[in-house]
Amino acid sequence: MATITVIDDKTIQIAVELKDALRMIEEAENNLERYAGEVLAIAEKMPEFQYTYFCFYAYDTAALFENMLGIDPKQYLSFSLDAPDSFFYTLYGGMKGLSGAARLCQAFATERTDVEVNV
């Protein structure tokens, strides 16, 4: 589980491990409707950040990250993330693997909304 160290009332340090990436993938898979947009954004944007420099807040992809942490880092003015490369590569692989199902999930949700509007 992620380790959160409060440095002061404005700053925290977050340390994550490979198993935290696996938890995020499992959460996304179990709640794909909720996280489909994040799955797709992470799968698409992580390569642009050379994977290990990815920022969850750059593309509104932080809900899954915050769920794994159990806190909202935005409550603090500053936080740092200490994560092994394996965390980012595993997370990318999992999100890329879920991206096809996430696209279908979004398409189905759009279709369902269109049907509800036309009823």
Phi and psi in degrees as a GROMACS rama.xvg file:
@    title "Ramachandran Plot"
@    xaxis  label "Phi"
@    yaxis  label "Psi"
@TYPE xy
-57.4319  144.111  ALA-2
-106.809  123.912  THR-3
-109.321  122.061  ILE-4
-114.539  119.598  THR-5
-82.1834  116.379  VAL-6
-80.9879  -48.0957  ILE-7
-156.273  -172.894  ASP-8
-67.413  -8.32566  ASP-9
-117.144  -8.28307  LYS-10
-134.943  136.071  THR-11
-130.508  157.913  ILE-12
-119.911  130.265  GLN-13
-113.492  130.693  ILE-14
-121.688  126.846  ALA-15
-124.393  163.172  VAL-16
-130.066  176.111  GLU-17
-53.0264  -43.0886  LEU-18
-62.2128  -25.2816  LYS-19
-70.1714  -36.841  ASP-20
-63.9074  -41.3382  ALA-21
-62.9932  -38.4332  LEU-22
-63.868  -40.6665  ARG-23
-64.4828  -41.5087  MET-24
-63.7495  -45.07  ILE-25
-61.691  -43.4701  GLU-26
-62.1065  -43.6699  GLU-27
-63.69  -42.8298  ALA-28
-64.7649  -41.0552  GLU-29
-74.1573  -20.0177  ASN-30
-132.582  51.4591  ASN-31
-62.2768  -35.997  LEU-32
-59.5411  -42.7171  GLU-33
-68.1073  -39.8293  ARG-34
-106.146  8.13369  TYR-35
-54.5422  -44.7051  ALA-36
-62.5116  -41.1724  GLY-37
-67.2917  -41.5881  GLU-38
-56.8718  -48.265  VAL-39
-65.8747  -41.894  LEU-40
-65.6628  -43.4627  ALA-41
-63.8848  -45.8347  ILE-42
-62.1284  -35.0804  ALA-43
-80.8732  -41.7067  GLU-44
-92.1554  -23.8769  LYS-45
-56.3532  -42.4711  MET-46
-58.9124  -33.2329  PRO-47
-63.7019  -23.9062  GLU-48
-101.518  18.105  PHE-49
52.8968  35.3291  GLN-50
64.0935  -59.1464  TYR-51
-80.1602  -5.10836  THR-52
-108.778  14.5608  TYR-53
-64.7766  138.91  PHE-54
-113.801  118.925  CYS-55
-64.3175  -23.9343  PHE-56
-90.3  -7.28234  TYR-57
-69.8106  -31.2101  ALA-58
-128.237  29.6476  TYR-59
55.1735  47.5157  ASP-60
-118.968  35.4998  THR-61
-98.8455  -12.1107  ALA-62
-60.8104  -43.475  ALA-63
-65.6545  -42.0443  LEU-64
-61.4488  -47.9196  PHE-65
-65.374  -35.7872  GLU-66
-61.1268  -42.9299  ASN-67
-65.4573  -37.3682  MET-68
-72.4024  -35.6567  LEU-69
83.3874  4.13368  GLY-70
-139.606  167.827  ILE-71
-105.822  104.653  ASP-72
-61.143  -18.7207  PRO-73
-68.6108  -9.52213  LYS-74
-69.5736  -14.6272  GLN-75
-111.954  155.28  TYR-76
-76.6666  -24.4771  LEU-77
-148.188  141.009  SER-78
-147.451  152.447  PHE-79
-118.78  151.029  SER-80
-119.603  121.615  LEU-81
-107.208  112.644  ASP-82
-143.364  137.414  ALA-83
-70.579  156.169  PRO-84
-54.5874  -34.9842  ASP-85
-59.6129  -30.7747  SER-86
-60.0236  -50.8089  PHE-87
-69.2174  -43.329  PHE-88
-66.8818  -38.9686  TYR-89
-66.8113  -43.2524  THR-90
-60.6862  -45.3976  LEU-91
-60.3525  -47.7662  TYR-92
-58.9292  -41.8133  GLY-93
-65.9703  -43.7954  GLY-94
-67.5968  -39.4596  MET-95
-63.7411  -40.8631  LYS-96
-64.4598  -32.8574  GLY-97
-87.3388  -9.04065  LEU-98
-63.7366  -35.6366  SER-99
-63.1579  -46.1934  GLY-100
-66.0286  -34.7225  ALA-101
-65.9306  -39.4267  ALA-102
-61.901  -44.5744  ARG-103
-62.5351  -40.7266  LEU-104
-61.3347  -45.3518  CYS-105
-66.0068  -40.9536  GLN-106
-63.6948  -42.1418  ALA-107
-64.3359  -41.831  PHE-108
-63.5581  -39.9496  ALA-109
-65.2894  -43.9389  THR-110
-63.2009  -42.3037  GLU-111
-63.3452  -40.2789  ARG-112
-64.3997  -42.0921  THR-113
-61.4546  -40.4484  ASP-114
-65.9724  -42.6241  VAL-115
-64.4175  -36.5648  GLU-116
-69.1742  -36.5045  VAL-117
-83.8907  -6.84391  ASN-118
